[in-house]
Structure formats: C-alpha cells, structure tokens
Amino acid sequence: MTIAAGLIVSRFVHYLALSVLFGGALFPLYGFASPSADTQRVSPWLRALLLSTAVLGLFTGISWFVFTTAGMSGSLSGVTNPAILSTMIRDTDFGRVWVLRLLLASVLVVLLLPARLSGWRFHAVLFGSLVLLASIALTGHAGSDAGPAGLRHLIVDAFHLVAAGVWVGALVVFARLVTISLDGLRDDDLRILHHALSRFSGVGTVVVAVLALTGLMNPGFFSSGLKTTYTQVLLVKLGMFAAMLLLAAANRFRLTPRLAARLDSKNGLESAVTALRLSLLTETALAILVLGAVAWLGTLSPTGLE
C-alpha cells in the first residue's frame, strides 16, 4: 500500500467510525421512547457498537498520523525516526492537534468498557465523540487557512462533519433495528422501529438543511475547475448524496407510513419491513461511499494543484 492510499483508507475508516460513534450515541436522545431513563438509554448492542467504533477510531487515528508523518518525511521509515516524530508532534499544528485527539479517543474507549453506559458516562461519551468528530475539520483544507476566512471555513467544515455523523450514525442504528424487527416480527420491536423512524423525520430535515448549506459555503465548491480530480470526485459525491435524499424521502413519506398501516392491520408486516430494510441498507451503503469520497477529497487540492 502506498502512503497516499494508506492515508485515504485511514481517513475514510476514521470518518466512518467517528460518525457512527457520535451519531449512535446521540440517537437515544431522540430515537427511543424513554430517553429520560438512564438505565434504558443505551442497550447492550448499542454500547457494543459504540465501543467497537471508538476502538476503530483510535486505531485509525494512529494510522492517519503514521501515514501523514510518512508523507511529510517521504518514507514510512520516517515514522520510526525520533527526530522526525518529535518535529511532527511539537512543531506542526497537525501533530499537536492529533496528540490531543488520540488522548480523547483513548478516554472514550475507557468510558465505554463497563457493561452499562448511563448517567455521566453517557454524556461524556456523547460530548467527547462530538469534539472528536468536529475536530477533524482542523486537519483539512480549513485548518491550513489563516484569518477570519479560515475560521469561517473551519466552522463550516465542523458543522458539516457533525451533521453527516448524525445521519450516518442513525442509518447504522436503523439497520440494526430493522434487522431485529425482521427476527420474529414482534410487535414491540416493530413499534420501536416505527417510533424511531418517525422521530428521525424532524432531525433528518435539519441534518439535510445543514449539509446542503455548509456544502454550498465550502469555498472548494465554487473555486474548482470542472476538469480537476477534486471537482470530479465532488460531483460523484453530490450524485450519491442526491440518491440518499431520494431514499430518505421514500422512507419518510412512503415506507414508514406503510409500516404504520401494516402495524394497525397486522397484514403484510414482513413485506413492509423488508422494503424498509432494503431502502435503509442501500442508503447506508451510499453514505459509506460518500465518506470514502470525502476521505479522498481531503487529500486533493480544490485548485487542482495537487
């Protein structure tokens, strides 16, 4: 694996892990029926999901640092050079930020180790994952800009990352809920799924609005030439985002009402849930591909001077 490919893969998996971590931790606050009960906030399968993504986020954070250091030194062997590591950590903004991010990721892993996640630890994981996800903006094009324009770009990127995390995390949780619902078609599981889908409709509207607005505010959206690699990847990303919007609209206005009708009539439940699963899994796959495009875009220059 080349250094450039390793960096892209590290960025991609890091984005995905932290998006699921934050979005999954946030989900109980709006998606479940009794968010006020600490002991019911995080079920065992959700805690296991959060723990696995926190561990993955930590290790991909390390690999991101390794490949970035290798890229700056020109060779993977540079990662083992104490002088290069010292320069990277002490004399670069990326190194200083990254050390703090890895420390925070380690703390989140420790907080998620106990079998029950509730109370102050739940809130600490939620806040820590928010900071960890938003701080990725410090490593992108915005982090290299100076002055008020750079600060605005940084804030826009942070909001974009957080909004994407809410959506991606929710999709992964929905994929699990719909799988549980298909296993036996129990009424309680089906009603939990329907309640969560209904509650996400309002959240999803805000998420889409934030993603669209922050995307339009990104300087690279307008400054790139049509023939640059950056623009071509960006256009593919926008196409997949549009497909996600169509699926989300189908879920909200057709498939979720269809599930509600089947719950009342008790007929055709399996077909309704199966259609939802197909739609949600397709939307999740597109979201993963979008994150892959984002990881690639982060290594390209919007001006085409790569």
Secondary structure, 3 states (H helix, E strand, C coil): CCHHHHHHHHHHHHHHHHHHHHHHHHHHHHHCCCCCCHHHHCCHHHHHHHHHHHHHHHHHHHHHHHHHHHHHHCCHHHHHCHHHHHHHHHHCHHHHHHHHHHHHHHHHHHHHCCCCCCHHHHHHHHHHHHHHHHHHHHHCCHHHCCHHHHHHHHHHHHHHHHHHHHHHHHHHHHHHHHHHHHCCCCHHHHHHHHHHHHHHHHHHHHHHHHHHHHHHHCCHHHHCCCCCHHHHHHHHHHHHHHHHHHHHHHHHHHHHHHHHHHHHHCCCHHHHHHHHHHHHHHHHHHHHHHHHHHHHHCCCCCCCCC
